[in-house]
Amino acid sequence: MQAYIEKDLGYRSIELAQQPNLGRTVLQKLDDESRKCYLAIIVMTGDDQFDDGDLRARENVLHEIGFFQGKLGLEKIILLHEEGVNIPSNIHGLVYIPFPKEIVEATFGALTKELKVLMN
């Protein structure tokens, strides 16, 4: 995903996990690095499976959705959603780009259109 955004589309990006910790907590790191961002692309994959069979995104991903909604506004969040993953009721109204299980590349066409609008 990041290679596509940077190499193919020519936009700079930040992936939190690739940034140095510098002794910060995860929340401090998220807050510090988010100050450099114009928009957020968040990928919801089914990394956690519950006893009832539901696939859900990790709690940190759900937190980041809310964090960036508050920080950047609803219009600057691009949510990529793996099909079959439970969407919490409090974010049901968000528009997202769906993709088949483990094929996030299927979002690249729609993602490119969104980025062209948001970045110009």
Buried (B, 14 or more C-beta within 10 A) or exposed (E): BEEBBEEEBEBEBEEEEEBEEEEBEEEEBBEEBBEEBEBBBBBBBBBBEEEEEEBBBEEEBBEBBEBBBEBBEEEBBBBBBBEEBBBEEEBEEBEBBBBEEEEBEBBBEBBBEBBEEBEE
